[in-house]
Amino acid sequence: MPDGFSVRIFNALRMIPSGRVSTYSDLAGYAATKKHARAAASVLKKNPDPPHIPCHRIVRKDASLGGYSAPGGVRRKKELLMKEGIQIRGGRVSDFEKVRYVFPSDRMRNND
């Protein structure tokens, strides 16, 4: 059973609409604090239901794709993003700031 942090990460992931991406640190910042970006990445590795819990929509803050632990790896992540209309060139999301999802300013409450 996932802990409270993992639940908040997975719930936040579900907020990111198709055709948009966010970063590990933005995701962590919404669920807890930005300093938890690596912990958020570790949670994504344990995603029980990719791509329905859309961890493929999380990229590095430099717009590079980062990892993808689901079957097919980064190649599959790229395919999923492109299917959603995200353009990728040179291993990076094109027009990153234009497609970047910004979480609401009110953070999830830390109930761990």
N, C-alpha and C positions, 0 to 999 in steps of 0.2 A: 504494500500500500504506500503511495507517495506521501512524503511529509508535506507540511504546510508550504514551504518554499517552492517545492516542485509543483504543487497544485496551483499556486499563484502564477508560476511561470507558464504552465500549460493553459491556464485561463487567459492570461495576457496574450499568448500566441493566437488564441482564437479570435482576438479582437482585430488582428491585422487582416485587412481585406485582400481578396485576390487582386493581383496586379500592383501590390505595394510590398515594400520590404522594410525591415527595421534592423537595428544593430543589436549585438549581444549586450552592449552596455546600456542601450536604451531599454531593452527588455528587462534587464536586471534592475535598472533604475526605477522602473515602474513597479516591479514586484517587490523590491527591497531597496538596494542602493546600487549605484553604478559600480562600486568596488566589487560587487558580486558577479561581474561579467563572466569570469571563468567558472564560477559555480553554476551559473545559468547554462553555460555551454555543456557542462557535465550533465545537467538535467536533460538537455536536448538529446544527448546520446542515448538516454533511456526512454525516449518517446515511445509510448505503447501503441500509438496508432498513426504513424505517418502515412500519407500526407494529410489525413483528416485533422490532426493537430499539426498545423502547418509550420513545422520547424524549418522547412526549406525557405521560408520567407525571412530568415535571420541571416544577415551577412556581417562582415567585419566593417568597422567604422571607416576604413579606407575604400569601401565599396567592393572589395574582393569577396569572393563567394564563401570562403571559410570551408569548414568541413560539412559532411553529411554522412551520418552513420547508418542510414537506412539502406536497403539493398540498392545497388547501382551507384552508391557513393556520390561524389561531387558531380559526375556526369548526369546522374538522375536529377540532382538538385537543379542543375542548369536547365535540363529539359522541362522540369515543372515550372520554373520561373518563366522560361520563354513561352510556354503554353499559356501562362497568365498574362502575357504581353510585356514582360520585362525584357529589355534588350541587354545583351551581354556582349562586351567586346574586350578582348584581351584578359579574360578572366575577371572582369569587373562589371558591375551594374552601370549601364549608361544612364545619364541624367539622374544620378543618384538622389540628389536633393529634391528632384521633382517627384520621384516615386517613393521617397522615404516616408514611412508612416510615423507620425508623431503621436505618442500616447497622450491621453488627457493629462492635464496638470495635477489632478488629484490622484495620488498614488494608492495602490492597494494597501490595505492595512497589514502590518506585520503582526500576525497572531501566533508565531512560532513560540 
